[in-house]
Amino acid sequence: MNGFSGRSFRYTALLIAILFLQPVITAGQGVKPDSLTGIKLPDLQITALKDKSALQGWWYGWLAGYSAATAGQAIIYFASEDKALRQDMALGAATTMLGAVGQLISPVLTGGADYPSYGEYVRGEQAMSSEQAAELLKALAAREKEGRSWKTHALAGVVNLGSGLVTWLGYKRTFMDGLENFAINTVITEAQIWTQPVRARRDYEEYCQMLQSESYAVPEKPSGEWTFSAWPGGFALRLDF
């Protein structure tokens, strides 16, 4: 099997793994949280926990996809005797393993945060205060923002470029082989970045706007009563609140 077929197989294998796990990736995203416009405090917990479920579904889905692709390519590497295919599988396994490691070192929540799941909360198995919900929503929004930042795109680009250079210069293939490798990996990593949920970020922005509007609401103008009095030689005008 030539280099093109090996890289195409690697791309196809990872794509199939991700599509197979797509229900897991999108399970949380399909749950539409309550609108925060005019939200009551008990609804904040529901919104935050639904957002957490969506982001965790995406995280576990891509971790499983990268792990399955790494294992599959490793098996082919040890089973094949074709030099070009073994090279492609070794490099592909290393690349997808980096993807899995990237998921592990950037979890949804850090610092030992312990929040109930959506199911645990609605069943009354674990309580959650409004302060905890606001804290959770803020943490999720920060995680989503970081996940789509230019740093994430740049880091993925460096890894993909390195993989393409190894194919071209390290394995002494053609420039087009290296470019193809770079393009395939870029499609995968960009798909990972752009499928990440962003609902928590929008919900937190609405929550902050709501708090600001409540804190700085214009007070009602006090009503007053004018009183006019007159007597021989003078008069008085008074406003009573």
N, C-alpha and C positions, 0 to 999 in steps of 0.2 A: 504493500500500500504506500503510495507516495505521500510527500509532505502535505500537499493540498488536501488529500483525502483525510489525513490524520487531523488536520486543523478543522476541517469541516465536521468530522465526527465529534471532535471535542465541543465545538459550538453547538452542534445538534443535541448532544447528550445533556449539556447544561441547560439548553433551552427546554428540552423535554422534562427535565427534573423540575425546573421552575414552573412550567405550565401545569405539571402534575400537582404541584403544591400551591397553585394559584388560589384554590378555595381557602387555604390557610392564610395566604398573604392578604387576601381581600376580605376575609371574614369580618374582621373588626371594622374595616372601612365601610362595609355595607350597612352598618348600624348607624342610623342618623341620630346624633345627639339632639337634645332639646335646645331650642334657641335660647341664647342668653339675654335676649332683649326683654327687659322686664322680668328677669329671672328672680325667683324666690330662693332663699338660701338652701332649702332641702334639695332643689333641683341641681345645684352646683355639684354635689357629689355624683349624681347620675351622669352628668355631662363629662366630668373629669375621668370617671372610671370607664366610660365608653371610649373616650379618646385613648386611654391607656391600652385598652383591648385592641384597638385598631393598630397602634404602633407596635405592640408586642406581636401581633399576628404577622405584620410585615417583617419584623426582625427574625422571628423563628423560621418563617418561610424561606428567607434568603440564606440563613445559616444552614438549614437542611439542604437547600439546593446546592450550595457550594460544597458541603460535606459529601453529598452523594456524587457530585461530579469528580471530586478529588479521589474518592474511593474507586469509582469506575475507571478513571484513567490510570490509576495505580495498578489495577488488576490487568488492564490491557498491556501496560508496560512490561509486567513480569511474564505475561503469557505470549507476547509477540517476539518474533525473531527479526522483524524488519527494523533496520537501523533508523530510518527516517521516522517511522511511526513511533518507535520507542522514544526518540528525541522529542517529538511533538507531545507525546503523553506525559513525559517527565516534566517538560516545561509547563504544559497545561495543568498538571496536578499541582505544581508549585504555585501557579498563579491563582487557581481556585482555592488552594489552601490559605493563601494570603487573604483572599476574600472572606473566608470563614474566620480567620484570626481577627480580621478587621471588625467583624460583627461582635466577636467575643470581647474585644478591648473597648468597644463603644456600646455598652448595654443601654437599654431604654432608660433605666433609672440607676443611679449610682449612690454611694454613701450608705449602703445598707437600708435603703428606704423600704418600709414595709406597709403596703397599702392593700386593702382587700380587693378581691376581684369584683367585677360587676355582679356576678351571680351571688357571691357571698354577701354583698351589701344588700341587694334587693330581697334576699331570703332572711335577712336579719341575723346572719351568723357572725358578722363582724361590723362594728360601728365605725363611723368616720365623721369627724367634725367638719364644719364648713371651712375652718382654718386649714385643716389638712387637705381638703379638696382644692382650695385656692393654691396651696403650696404645690400640690401634685400637678395642677394645670400649668403652673408657671414652669415647673421642671420639664414637663412634656413639650411645652412650647419652645424652650431653650434647646432641647434635644432635636426637635424637628428643624429648627433654624440652623443649627450646626450641621445637620445631616445634608442640607442643601446649600451650604456655603461654598464660596470659591475654593476654600482650603480642601474640601472633600473632592471637588472636581480635579483640583491640581494634584492631589496625592494619588488619585486613581490614574490620572494621566501619566504620572511619573512611572508607576508600576507597569502600565500598558506599553509605554515607550521602551522601558527596559526589556520587556518580553519581546517586543519587535526587534530590538537591536541584537538580542541573543539569537533569535532565529536567523537574522541576516548575517551578522558578523561571527557570532559564536559557532553556529552550525554551518557557516559558509554557504548559505542559501542565496537566492537572488534577492534583490532589493524589494521586489514585488511580494515575495514571500513574507518578508519582515513587515511590509506595509499591511498585508492582509491580516497578519497576526495582531498587529496594533489595532486595526479597524474592528476585528471581531471582539477583542477584549474591551474596546471602548464602548461598543454597542451594549455589551453585558453590564458594564459598570454604570453607564449612564441610565440604563433601564432600572438598575437597582436604586439609583439616586432619585429618579423622577417618579418611581412608584411609591416612594415613602409618603405616608400620610402627612397632611399639613393642617388637619382639622383643629388640633389642639392649639396651634398658633393663632388661628383665626378666633377660636373661642376665647382664648386668653386676652386677645386685643379687645374683643367686645366686652369682656368682663371688666377690664380696666377702664374702658370708656363709660361703662355703666356706673362704676364706683366714682369716677370723676364727675359725672353729671349729677350724682346724688350728693357728693360732697360740696360741689360749688353751685348748687341750685340757687337761683335768685329768690330771696325771701319775698313773701307777699308784702305788698305795700300796706302799712297799717291804715286802717280806716280812721277818720277823724270827724269831729262835729264842730261846726262853726257856731259861735254864740255871739249875738249882738245885743248890747245893752245901751240904753240911753237914759239920761237924767238931765234936769235943768242945768245948763252950763257945760255939758260934756257928753261923751259917749265912749264905749269900749267895744273892741272886737277881739274875741278869744277863740283859739282852736284847741279843743280837747280831744286827746287820743283815748 
